[in-house]
Amino acid sequence: MPSLPRQIQDYAATLPEGAPLCPSALLHLGTRAAVDQALSRLARRGRLMRICQGVYMRPIETRFGKCSPAIEKVIPSLSELWGEVIVPCGGGAANVLGLTTQVPVQLVYLTSGPSRKLWIDGQPVVLRHAPRWQLVAPNRLAGNIVRALAWLGPLEVQDGLESLAPRISSEDLAELASVRAVLPFWLAEPISRLVAHA
C-alpha cells in the first residue's frame, strides 16, 4: 500500500487547479496527526503549498517548473470552502474600472469572514473583513462599482459615477438601485440621482 504522503499527493492530483486541500477532508486516509504530519512534509518538499493554517493546494506544473495556482481560481475556491463572500478591494476595483492608474502594491480582498493573510507563491494576499455594504453584488459589475466608489470616498464619488455612467448597462443600473438600501447615504444619494435620470 502506498505511503500516506503518496496517497495524499495522488488525491491532490485529482483536484482542479486552486482547489483547497484540508486535513479534515483526508481523514479517510489516516489519523488527524498522521495527516497533519504528511501535509507538512509534502509542503516542505514543495509537493504542496501551504496557503494558510490548515489549507494546502497543489502547485501547478508548467514548462517553466512549478508555480502557484491562479489567484482567480484560489479565491472562489476559498470562498466556497469557508462559506464567505470574498471580493477584490475597492482600490483593485477602481483600477480595473479605469478610475485610477494606481496598482495596489499588495493583493487585498474584502471578506465577510475574519481578516487573515494567505501566502500564494511566497507573496502575501490579505483578506480584510469588511462591512456588509462593501460586499454587495459579488463578482458582478454593480458590486465592483460600489467598492470602487467607496475607495474613492465621499468627495470623489460623483465624479467617479459620472465617469462610469456610460458603461453601466440597464441591468447593472437596476442592480445598483437594488442595493441602495444597505449603502451609506453619501453613496446611495448619487446612485439614486443616476437611477432617476436614466
C-alpha positions as CSV (number, residue, x, y, z in Angstrom):
1,M,0.0,0.0,0.0
2,P,1.4,3.5,-0.9
3,S,2.6,5.7,2.0
4,L,0.2,8.3,3.4
5,P,2.1,11.3,1.7
6,R,1.9,9.4,-1.6
7,Q,-1.9,8.8,-1.2
8,I,-2.4,12.5,-0.4
9,Q,-0.3,13.5,-3.4
10,D,-2.3,11.2,-5.6
11,Y,-5.6,12.6,-4.2
12,A,-4.4,16.2,-4.7
13,A,-3.6,15.4,-8.3
14,T,-7.3,14.6,-9.0
15,L,-8.4,18.1,-7.8
16,P,-8.9,21.0,-10.1
17,E,-6.5,24.0,-10.1
18,G,-6.9,26.1,-6.9
19,A,-8.9,23.5,-5.0
20,P,-8.1,23.6,-1.3
21,L,-6.8,20.5,0.5
22,C,-7.7,20.4,4.2
23,P,-6.8,17.8,6.8
24,S,-10.4,17.1,7.7
25,A,-11.1,16.0,4.1
26,L,-8.3,13.5,4.3
27,L,-9.2,11.6,7.5
28,H,-10.3,8.6,5.4
29,L,-6.6,8.1,4.7
30,G,-5.2,8.2,8.3
31,T,-5.5,9.8,11.7
32,R,-5.5,13.6,12.1
33,A,-2.0,13.7,13.5
34,A,-0.6,11.5,10.7
35,V,-2.4,13.6,8.0
36,D,-1.1,16.8,9.5
37,Q,2.4,15.4,9.6
38,A,2.1,14.2,6.0
39,L,0.8,17.5,4.7
40,S,3.6,19.4,6.5
41,R,6.2,17.1,5.0
42,L,4.7,17.5,1.5
43,A,4.7,21.3,1.9
44,R,8.4,21.2,3.0
45,R,9.3,19.2,-0.1
46,G,7.4,21.6,-2.4
47,R,4.8,19.0,-3.4
48,L,2.0,21.0,-1.8
49,M,1.7,24.7,-1.0
50,R,0.6,25.9,2.4
51,I,-1.8,28.8,1.7
52,C,-2.8,29.5,5.3
53,Q,-3.2,27.5,8.5
54,G,-4.9,24.2,7.7
55,V,-5.2,24.9,3.9
56,Y,-3.0,23.5,1.3
57,M,-3.1,23.5,-2.5
58,R,-1.3,21.6,-5.3
59,P,1.2,23.6,-7.2
60,I,0.7,23.7,-11.0
61,E,3.3,22.1,-13.3
62,T,4.3,24.4,-16.2
63,R,7.0,24.1,-18.7
64,F,8.9,26.6,-16.5
65,G,8.5,24.5,-13.4
66,K,6.1,24.6,-10.5
67,C,4.0,27.7,-9.8
68,S,1.1,28.5,-7.6
69,P,-2.5,28.2,-8.9
70,A,-4.0,31.3,-10.4
71,I,-5.4,33.7,-7.8
72,E,-8.6,33.9,-9.9
73,K,-9.1,30.2,-9.1
74,V,-7.9,30.2,-5.5
75,I,-10.2,33.0,-4.2
76,P,-13.5,31.4,-5.4
77,S,-12.5,28.0,-4.0
78,L,-11.6,29.5,-0.6
79,S,-14.9,31.5,-0.7
80,E,-16.8,28.2,-1.2
81,L,-14.7,26.3,1.4
82,W,-15.3,28.9,4.2
83,G,-18.8,30.0,3.1
84,E,-17.7,33.6,2.9
85,V,-18.0,36.4,0.4
86,I,-14.6,37.3,-0.9
87,V,-14.3,40.2,-3.4
88,P,-11.5,42.5,-4.7
89,C,-10.8,45.6,-2.6
90,G,-12.0,49.0,-3.7
91,G,-8.6,50.1,-5.0
92,G,-8.4,47.0,-7.2
93,A,-11.9,47.5,-8.5
94,A,-11.2,51.2,-9.2
95,N,-8.1,50.2,-11.2
96,V,-10.0,47.6,-13.2
97,L,-12.7,50.1,-13.9
98,G,-10.2,52.7,-15.0
99,L,-10.9,55.2,-12.2
100,T,-7.3,55.1,-11.1
101,T,-4.0,54.1,-12.7
102,Q,-2.6,53.1,-9.3
103,V,-1.9,49.4,-9.0
104,P,-2.2,48.1,-5.4
105,V,1.2,47.1,-4.1
106,Q,-0.3,44.2,-2.2
107,L,-3.2,42.0,-3.2
108,V,-6.1,42.8,-0.9
109,Y,-9.5,41.2,-0.9
110,L,-12.6,42.1,1.2
111,T,-14.3,39.3,3.1
112,S,-17.4,38.7,5.2
113,G,-15.2,36.4,7.4
114,P,-12.3,37.2,9.7
115,S,-9.3,39.1,8.5
116,R,-6.4,36.8,7.6
117,K,-3.3,36.5,5.5
118,L,-2.7,34.0,2.7
119,W,0.6,33.1,1.2
120,I,0.5,32.4,-2.5
121,D,3.7,31.8,-4.4
122,G,5.6,33.4,-1.4
123,Q,3.5,36.6,-1.7
124,P,1.1,37.8,0.9
125,V,-2.6,38.1,0.0
126,V,-4.6,40.0,2.6
127,L,-8.2,39.2,3.3
128,R,-9.7,42.1,5.2
129,H,-13.0,41.9,7.0
130,A,-15.4,44.4,5.5
131,P,-18.9,45.7,6.3
132,R,-21.9,44.1,4.5
133,W,-22.5,47.0,2.2
134,Q,-19.0,46.7,0.7
135,L,-19.6,43.1,-0.2
136,V,-22.8,43.6,-2.3
137,A,-23.2,42.0,-5.7
138,P,-20.0,39.8,-5.5
139,N,-18.3,39.1,-8.8
140,R,-20.6,41.5,-10.7
141,L,-20.1,44.9,-12.2
142,A,-22.5,46.6,-9.8
143,G,-20.6,45.3,-6.8
144,N,-17.2,46.5,-8.3
145,I,-18.7,49.9,-8.9
146,V,-19.8,50.2,-5.2
147,R,-16.4,49.1,-4.0
148,A,-14.5,51.4,-6.4
149,L,-16.7,54.4,-5.4
150,A,-16.3,53.5,-1.7
151,W,-12.5,53.6,-2.3
152,L,-12.7,57.0,-4.0
153,G,-14.6,58.4,-0.9
154,P,-17.4,60.9,-0.5
155,L,-15.6,63.8,-2.2
156,E,-14.9,62.0,-5.4
157,V,-17.9,59.6,-5.7
158,Q,-19.9,61.9,-8.0
159,D,-17.0,62.3,-10.5
160,G,-16.4,58.6,-10.4
161,L,-20.0,57.8,-11.0
162,E,-20.2,60.2,-13.9
163,S,-17.1,58.7,-15.5
164,L,-18.6,55.2,-15.2
165,A,-22.2,56.1,-16.2
166,P,-21.8,55.5,-20.0
167,R,-20.6,51.9,-19.3
168,I,-23.4,50.9,-16.9
169,S,-26.0,48.8,-18.6
170,S,-29.7,49.0,-17.6
171,E,-29.3,45.6,-15.8
172,D,-26.3,46.8,-13.8
173,L,-28.1,50.1,-13.0
174,A,-31.1,48.1,-11.8
175,E,-28.7,46.0,-9.6
176,L,-27.1,49.2,-8.2
177,A,-30.6,50.6,-7.5
178,S,-31.5,47.3,-5.6
179,V,-28.5,47.6,-3.2
180,R,-29.0,51.3,-2.3
181,A,-30.8,50.4,1.0
182,V,-27.6,49.0,2.5
183,L,-25.3,51.7,1.3
184,P,-24.2,54.8,3.3
185,F,-26.1,57.9,2.4
186,W,-23.1,59.6,0.7
187,L,-23.0,56.7,-1.8
188,A,-26.8,55.9,-2.1
189,E,-27.7,59.5,-2.9
190,P,-25.6,59.9,-6.1
191,I,-26.6,56.4,-7.3
192,S,-30.3,57.4,-6.8
193,R,-29.7,60.5,-8.9
194,L,-28.2,58.4,-11.6
195,V,-31.1,56.0,-11.5
196,A,-33.6,58.8,-11.6
197,H,-32.0,60.3,-14.8
198,A,-31.5,57.0,-16.6
